[in-house]
């Protein structure tokens, strides 16, 4: 199982790097919209609206599969998903308020951070 988890972690890290590159000057640790902010919908952001969170989930899954016990997995995965849901909803609200014409169509077309789930 180790080679598959290494591939999962490395591909997730590469996806996160791609997403940060796509964001460019708009990347921030704290979600803020600047005066010259653009809604990024290309690259990794055409796959999911929050690709960094998908990448972090992939890295967490790879780590848990490699080193996690069932108990750690039962705690870590739901905590990550709950925290990510809170963050995604807050960021989507900020984007909706800042881009009221373009964000709804983007959100209807592109999933949040889980590509196959709404």
Residue pairs with C-beta under 8 A, 6 or more apart in sequence:
1 65
1 66
2 66
4 65
5 62
5 63
5 65
5 66
6 62
8 58
8 59
8 61
8 62
8 65
9 58
9 59
9 62
9 63
11 58
12 54
12 55
12 56
12 57
12 58
12 59
12 62
13 55
13 59
15 44
15 51
15 54
15 55
15 58
16 51
16 52
16 55
16 56
16 59
18 43
18 44
18 51
19 43
19 44
19 45
19 51
19 52
19 55
20 27
20 52
21 43
22 40
22 42
22 43
22 44
22 45
22 51
23 40
23 45
24 40
26 34
26 37
26 38
26 40
31 87
31 90
31 91
31 94
32 94
33 94
33 95
33 98
37 98
39 95
39 98
39 99
39 102
39 103
39 106
41 102
41 106
41 110
44 51
45 51
45 110
46 110
47 54
47 110
47 115
48 54
48 110
48 111
48 112
48 113
48 114
48 115
49 88
49 92
49 106
49 107
49 110
49 111
49 112
49 113
50 84
50 87
50 88
50 91
50 112
50 113
51 113
53 84
53 87
53 88
53 113
54 113
54 114
54 115
56 80
56 84
57 80
57 81
57 84
57 113
57 114
60 76
60 77
60 80
61 77
64 72
64 73
64 76
64 77
68 76
84 113
88 112
88 113
92 103
92 107
92 112
95 103
95 107
96 103
96 104
96 107
99 106
111 117
111 118
112 118
